Amino acid sequence: MGNLFDMKRGHRLRGKALKKGFTFPFLLILILIVACAHAPPPRSAEDHLLLGEVLAQKGKIDGAIVEFERAIEIRADYAAAYMNLGAAYGEKGMIEQSISASKKAIELDPRNATAYYNLGNAFGKGENYEEAFASFFKAIELDPGYAEPHYGLAICYYATGHYELATQHADKAEVLGFKVPPRFRRALKKALAKPG
């Protein structure tokens, strides 16, 4: 019967008649060689981290978590991937996972202020304010110009009834460039106005 291209008389490939003996297996091998030569390289841990960050910024937290986990599968000592994974878990309300990932990021990079901030957020969401305070203060110690931990402290102080301290840290966060939500400012003002 010949090869598949011989089934139709006069079939042409790129304007040249197929030569006798040009078989389907040979064509298949040629296609595979060309396809492999143009295949993208496997993604690196850094690629997965960047993709996860983009997904997180777009609010696609589940996809971000998958990408951060893939980065960690490729590179188990990748502190930035654990740090971002901790933040993503926190966004999903997965407190224990957020604490675990943030602690791993700190273990791998003890000078990472953002990992301490993420850990403080996780503890705060879990209402473990003592640990949240310690984590936020450590983040500030490592990076005194970091505004977000001051806002985290403001929230924790508010939650524990220390409204003056909450106001001080909200003010400090704003001085450092963080936009404190007006709703939080109103809640602070109302709490400070209460007698007692």
SEKOLFI-850382 format. One line per 2 residues: their letters; for each residue x, y, z of C-alpha. Coordinates in steps of 0.1 Angstrom, whole numbers, padded with zeros to 4 digits. Layout:
SEKOLFI-850382
a	X:Y:Z | ...
***
This chain:
SEKOLFI-850382
mg	0000:0000:0000 | 0029:0024:0005
nl	0029:0053:0029 | -0001:0074:0039
fd	0009:0102:0015 | 0007:0078:-0014
mk	-0030:0071:-0008 | -0040:0101:-0029
rg	-0024:0102:-0062 | -0005:0134:-0069
hr	-0005:0146:-0032 | 0022:0172:-0027
lr	0040:0184:0004 | 0053:0220:0001
gk	0050:0218:-0037 | 0074:0189:-0042
al	0062:0154:-0049 | 0070:0130:-0020
kk	0098:0106:-0029 | 0091:0069:-0029
gf	0103:0054:0004 | 0094:0085:0025
tf	0076:0066:0052 | 0052:0076:0079
pf	0075:0065:0108 | 0103:0087:0094
ll	0079:0117:0092 | 0067:0110:0128
il	0103:0109:0140 | 0111:0141:0122
il	0081:0159:0137 | 0091:0147:0172
iv	0126:0160:0168 | 0114:0194:0156
ac	0089:0196:0184 | 0114:0187:0211
ah	0139:0212:0197 | 0112:0240:0202
ap	0097:0228:0235 | 0100:0254:0263
pp	0124:0244:0290 | 0109:0232:0323
rs	0099:0260:0346 | 0123:0270:0373
ae	0114:0276:0410 | 0118:0313:0402
dh	0093:0311:0373 | 0067:0295:0396
ll	0073:0321:0423 | 0068:0350:0398
lg	0037:0334:0383 | 0023:0329:0418
ev	0029:0365:0427 | 0011:0376:0395
la	-0018:0354:0403 | -0020:0366:0439
qk	-0020:0402:0427 | -0049:0394:0405
gk	-0068:0378:0434 | -0064:0343:0422
id	-0051:0329:0455 | -0058:0292:0448
ga	-0037:0294:0417 | -0010:0313:0435
iv	-0008:0287:0462 | -0003:0260:0435
ef	0025:0280:0420 | 0043:0286:0453
er	0040:0249:0462 | 0055:0240:0428
ai	0084:0264:0435 | 0090:0247:0468
ei	0088:0212:0452 | 0116:0223:0428
ra	0137:0241:0455 | 0129:0231:0491
dy	0151:0259:0505 | 0133:0287:0488
aa	0125:0312:0516 | 0106:0336:0493
ay	0083:0308:0481 | 0075:0299:0517
mn	0070:0336:0526 | 0045:0341:0497
lg	0028:0308:0505 | 0023:0319:0541
aa	0007:0351:0529 | -0015:0333:0504
yg	-0027:0308:0530 | -0034:0337:0553
ek	-0056:0353:0526 | -0075:0320:0524
gm	-0080:0319:0562 | -0058:0288:0564
ie	-0042:0300:0597 | -0022:0269:0607
qs	-0008:0265:0571 | 0000:0302:0571
is	0019:0300:0604 | 0038:0269:0593
as	0049:0283:0559 | 0059:0316:0575
kk	0079:0299:0602 | 0097:0279:0575
ai	0105:0311:0556 | 0119:0325:0588
el	0139:0293:0594 | 0154:0297:0560
dp	0159:0334:0561 | 0159:0347:0597
rn	0163:0384:0586 | 0132:0384:0564
at	0109:0411:0578 | 0081:0402:0555
ay	0080:0366:0567 | 0077:0380:0603
yn	0049:0403:0591 | 0031:0374:0575
lg	0035:0354:0607 | 0021:0383:0627
na	-0009:0385:0604 | -0016:0347:0608
fg	-0013:0349:0646 | -0036:0380:0646
kg	-0062:0363:0625 | -0061:0333:0649
en	-0065:0358:0678 | -0031:0348:0692
ye	-0022:0384:0699 | 0008:0377:0721
ea	0026:0360:0692 | 0012:0385:0667
fa	0028:0414:0687 | 0061:0396:0689
sf	0061:0389:0651 | 0052:0425:0642
fk	0078:0439:0665 | 0105:0416:0651
ai	0095:0427:0615 | 0099:0464:0626
el	0132:0456:0643 | 0145:0441:0611
dp	0131:0469:0589 | 0123:0500:0608
gy	0108:0517:0577 | 0083:0489:0571
ae	0048:0504:0575 | 0026:0474:0574
ph	0037:0458:0607 | 0027:0491:0624
yg	-0007:0487:0610 | -0008:0451:0621
la	0001:0463:0656 | -0026:0489:0654
ic	-0052:0462:0647 | -0039:0439:0675
yy	-0039:0468:0700 | -0075:0477:0689
at	-0086:0441:0693 | -0071:0440:0728
gh	-0087:0473:0739 | -0055:0494:0738
ye	-0069:0522:0716 | -0042:0548:0723
la	-0014:0524:0713 | -0036:0514:0683
tq	-0038:0550:0673 | 0000:0555:0677
ha	0008:0526:0654 | -0018:0536:0628
dk	-0003:0570:0628 | 0032:0556:0624
ae	0020:0533:0595 | 0007:0564:0577
vl	0039:0584:0583 | 0057:0554:0567
gf	0034:0555:0536 | 0006:0530:0545
kv	-0029:0541:0538 | -0049:0532:0570
pp	-0085:0525:0560 | -0109:0552:0570
rf	-0132:0526:0585 | -0105:0516:0609
rr	-0099:0553:0618 | -0136:0557:0625
al	-0137:0526:0647 | -0106:0539:0667
kk	-0122:0573:0671 | -0155:0558:0683
al	-0136:0535:0708 | -0116:0564:0721
ak	-0147:0585:0727 | -0163:0558:0749
pg	-0161:0565:0786 | -0142:0542:0806
***
